[in-house]
Amino acid sequence: MPRKTKDGQPFDQQKYVNNWAKQNMKSVSAQYKAEFVTEYKEALKKLGLKNSDMIRTMMQEIIAKAKEIEE
């Protein structure tokens, strides 16, 4: 049986997920020369790492350094 909203309309899971992402998520992007990106991706693969994990780690390190300066 399909789920219904409080007003009796069918629940749209995809709409809910998209709305949540719009309110709670942001993206970070950058462009670099093709050779550099290719070398980076190959290095990630060799090391068994994910690009998103590396970006998160770098961002967390920068946030921590900034907090140290504030203290």
N, C-alpha and C positions, 0 to 999 in steps of 0.2 A: 504494500500500500504506500503510495507516494506521501511524503511529508507535506504538511500544509503550514502556512504562516498563520499568525494570529488573525489576519483578516480573511482566511480561508483560501488564499491564493497558493498555488503550488510553490514549494521551496525551490529556488534556483541556486544550486550549489556553486556553479561557476560564477554567477553574478556575485554571490557572497564572497568567494575567494578573491575575485578581482577587486571588489570594493575594499576588502581588508588590506590587500596589498597596496592599493592606492593610498590608503590612510597610514600605513605602517612601514612601508618599505621605500628605499631610495636606491638609486644605482650610482656607481662610480665608473667612469670610463676614461680611457686615454688612448692616444695613437702614437705609435712608434714606427720606425723603419721596419720594413718587412723582414729583413735579415735578422734584426735584433729580436723580433717577436718569435721567429722560427727557432732561433737558438735558445730562447727562453723556454719555449714549449718543449723542445727536445730535452732540455735540462730537467724540467719538471717530470717528464716521462721517465727519464733515467733514474731519478730520485724517488719516483712513486708518489709525487705530490700533486695536489690539485691547485689550480690557479686561484680559485676562490678562497681556499685555506691560506694561501700565501698572502693574498691581499688583506684578509682579515688579520693575520698575524702582524703584518706591517702596520696596519691602522691601529691595532691595539698597542703596539710599541710606541707609536707617535703619541697616542693619547696618554700613555703612562709617562712619557718624557715631559709632556706639557703639564701634567699634574704635579710632577716633581718641581717644576719651575714655580708653580703656584704656591707651593708649600714654603 
